[in-house]
Amino acid sequence: MSIELLLALITGAALFGVGIYGALSQTNLVMIMMGIELILAGAMVNLVAFWRYLHPDNPAGQMFVLIIMTVMAIEMAVGFGVAIARFRAKGSVEMEEAAELKG
Amino acid sequence: MTAQMFFIGFFGLAGVWFGIVVFRTFSMVRSALALLFSQTALGAMFLSMQAEFLGVLQIMMMATEMSIMAIFMVMFMMDPGGLGEMDMTHQKRLSLGAGIVSFMAAVAVAVFVDWGPLASVSPDAAQQTIDLGLELLGRSMLIFETAGITILTAMIAATAVAIQPVKRTREQ
């Protein structure tokens, strides 16, 4: 196995782990979104590494990275929309104060 | 050790380090900037992996995205400068455990799976962009168009959610 591929996959795994920690431990909506961004960044690093070291002749790997970037942009747009609505309604985006959203 | 290996390791480490800094600092502006540096380091890592188009796209897109995020952080946080050193975390032990377990599981998959034969060369930057363009406008066109429509829907939905409701009287 190539060291470059291993380095990239370990980077992706570390970003995924840090993102999971952030998304679960933070109480602020914007900080939770930052954790999700890191999780998606980890997935993106893996996809680029797989494309480069396993199938560089197939551009579909790069296309998947564009889809992940799209998901990141959508997450930001919808997340900030929800944050603005929440802030307007309750004056805070602290998720510990959003117990009424529990199903 | 090749130059490519060094740069992948260096930028990967920088990306992970700045990712950790995001959740270690009390200042929300620093958090947003740390995330910007983390994503930029990943863009540089993509460039090291000879994915020129994606590397440049990542750096440009994340610079914009994180700048917007920094503005929102200042708007919405109770203590954006972090001077009060407020602890805004909960269930720390569970989160740390989940993070470590997911990291270890992903590393185990990376190490123990046989990934098959590795490619040593990749197409040059111009050829990559041509191939990607043909892929997006050929076989993957439906997926790409769906992504575009989804972004448009998300933009409309986000605006509709965020817009201030106007109370209308009967005369209006």
Boltz contact constraints between the chains, C-beta under 6 A:
constraints:
  - contact:
      token1: [A, 2]
      token2: [B, 118]
      max_distance: 6.0
  - contact:
      token1: [A, 3]
      token2: [B, 5]
      max_distance: 6.0
  - contact:
      token1: [A, 4]
      token2: [B, 5]
      max_distance: 6.0
  - contact:
      token1: [A, 4]
      token2: [B, 8]
      max_distance: 6.0
  - contact:
      token1: [A, 7]
      token2: [B, 8]
      max_distance: 6.0
  - contact:
      token1: [A, 7]
      token2: [B, 9]
      max_distance: 6.0
  - contact:
      token1: [A, 7]
      token2: [B, 12]
      max_distance: 6.0
  - contact:
      token1: [A, 9]
      token2: [B, 110]
      max_distance: 6.0
  - contact:
      token1: [A, 10]
      token2: [B, 107]
      max_distance: 6.0
  - contact:
      token1: [A, 11]
      token2: [B, 12]
      max_distance: 6.0
  - contact:
      token1: [A, 13]
      token2: [B, 103]
      max_distance: 6.0
  - contact:
      token1: [A, 13]
      token2: [B, 106]
      max_distance: 6.0
  - contact:
      token1: [A, 13]
      token2: [B, 107]
      max_distance: 6.0
  - contact:
      token1: [A, 14]
      token2: [B, 16]
      max_distance: 6.0
  - contact:
      token1: [A, 14]
      token2: [B, 103]
      max_distance: 6.0
  - contact:
      token1: [A, 15]
      token2: [B, 19]
      max_distance: 6.0
  - contact:
      token1: [A, 16]
      token2: [B, 102]
      max_distance: 6.0
  - contact:
      token1: [A, 16]
      token2: [B, 106]
      max_distance: 6.0
  - contact:
      token1: [A, 17]
      token2: [B, 99]
      max_distance: 6.0
  - contact:
      token1: [A, 17]
      token2: [B, 102]
      max_distance: 6.0
  - contact:
      token1: [A, 17]
      token2: [B, 103]
      max_distance: 6.0
  - contact:
      token1: [A, 18]
      token2: [B, 19]
      max_distance: 6.0
  - contact:
      token1: [A, 18]
      token2: [B, 20]
      max_distance: 6.0
  - contact:
      token1: [A, 20]
      token2: [B, 98]
      max_distance: 6.0
  - contact:
      token1: [A, 20]
      token2: [B, 99]
      max_distance: 6.0
  - contact:
      token1: [A, 20]
      token2: [B, 102]
      max_distance: 6.0
  - contact:
      token1: [A, 21]
      token2: [B, 95]
      max_distance: 6.0
  - contact:
      token1: [A, 21]
      token2: [B, 96]
      max_distance: 6.0
  - contact:
      token1: [A, 21]
      token2: [B, 99]
      max_distance: 6.0
  - contact:
      token1: [A, 22]
      token2: [B, 23]
      max_distance: 6.0
  - contact:
      token1: [A, 24]
      token2: [B, 95]
      max_distance: 6.0
  - contact:
      token1: [A, 24]
      token2: [B, 98]
      max_distance: 6.0
  - contact:
      token1: [A, 25]
      token2: [B, 89]
      max_distance: 6.0
  - contact:
      token1: [A, 25]
      token2: [B, 92]
      max_distance: 6.0
  - contact:
      token1: [A, 25]
      token2: [B, 95]
      max_distance: 6.0
  - contact:
      token1: [A, 27]
      token2: [B, 88]
      max_distance: 6.0
  - contact:
      token1: [A, 27]
      token2: [B, 90]
      max_distance: 6.0
  - contact:
      token1: [A, 28]
      token2: [B, 88]
      max_distance: 6.0
  - contact:
      token1: [A, 30]
      token2: [B, 72]
      max_distance: 6.0
  - contact:
      token1: [A, 30]
      token2: [B, 73]
      max_distance: 6.0
  - contact:
      token1: [A, 30]
      token2: [B, 76]
      max_distance: 6.0
  - contact:
      token1: [A, 34]
      token2: [B, 22]
      max_distance: 6.0
  - contact:
      token1: [A, 34]
      token2: [B, 35]
      max_distance: 6.0
  - contact:
      token1: [A, 38]
      token2: [B, 19]
      max_distance: 6.0
  - contact:
      token1: [A, 41]
      token2: [B, 42]
      max_distance: 6.0
  - contact:
      token1: [A, 48]
      token2: [B, 46]
      max_distance: 6.0
  - contact:
      token1: [A, 48]
      token2: [B, 49]
      max_distance: 6.0
  - contact:
      token1: [A, 48]
      token2: [B, 51]
      max_distance: 6.0
  - contact:
      token1: [A, 52]
      token2: [B, 49]
      max_distance: 6.0
  - contact:
      token1: [A, 52]
      token2: [B, 122]
      max_distance: 6.0
  - contact:
      token1: [A, 53]
      token2: [B, 118]
      max_distance: 6.0
  - contact:
      token1: [A, 56]
      token2: [B, 119]
      max_distance: 6.0
  - contact:
      token1: [A, 56]
      token2: [B, 122]
      max_distance: 6.0
  - contact:
      token1: [A, 59]
      token2: [B, 131]
      max_distance: 6.0
  - contact:
      token1: [A, 59]
      token2: [B, 132]
      max_distance: 6.0
  - contact:
      token1: [A, 59]
      token2: [B, 135]
      max_distance: 6.0
  - contact:
      token1: [A, 62]
      token2: [B, 132]
      max_distance: 6.0
  - contact:
      token1: [A, 63]
      token2: [B, 135]
      max_distance: 6.0
  - contact:
      token1: [A, 63]
      token2: [B, 140]
      max_distance: 6.0
  - contact:
      token1: [A, 65]
      token2: [B, 54]
      max_distance: 6.0
  - contact:
      token1: [A, 67]
      token2: [B, 147]
      max_distance: 6.0
  - contact:
      token1: [A, 70]
      token2: [B, 147]
      max_distance: 6.0
  - contact:
      token1: [A, 74]
      token2: [B, 154]
      max_distance: 6.0
  - contact:
      token1: [A, 76]
      token2: [B, 65]
      max_distance: 6.0
  - contact:
      token1: [A, 77]
      token2: [B, 154]
      max_distance: 6.0
  - contact:
      token1: [A, 77]
      token2: [B, 155]
      max_distance: 6.0
  - contact:
      token1: [A, 77]
      token2: [B, 158]
      max_distance: 6.0
  - contact:
      token1: [A, 78]
      token2: [B, 154]
      max_distance: 6.0
  - contact:
      token1: [A, 78]
      token2: [B, 158]
      max_distance: 6.0
  - contact:
      token1: [A, 80]
      token2: [B, 72]
      max_distance: 6.0
  - contact:
      token1: [A, 81]
      token2: [B, 158]
      max_distance: 6.0
  - contact:
      token1: [A, 81]
      token2: [B, 161]
      max_distance: 6.0
  - contact:
      token1: [A, 81]
      token2: [B, 162]
      max_distance: 6.0
  - contact:
      token1: [A, 84]
      token2: [B, 162]
      max_distance: 6.0
  - contact:
      token1: [A, 85]
      token2: [B, 161]
      max_distance: 6.0
  - contact:
      token1: [A, 85]
      token2: [B, 162]
      max_distance: 6.0
  - contact:
      token1: [A, 87]
      token2: [B, 76]
      max_distance: 6.0
  - contact:
      token1: [A, 93]
      token2: [B, 76]
      max_distance: 6.0
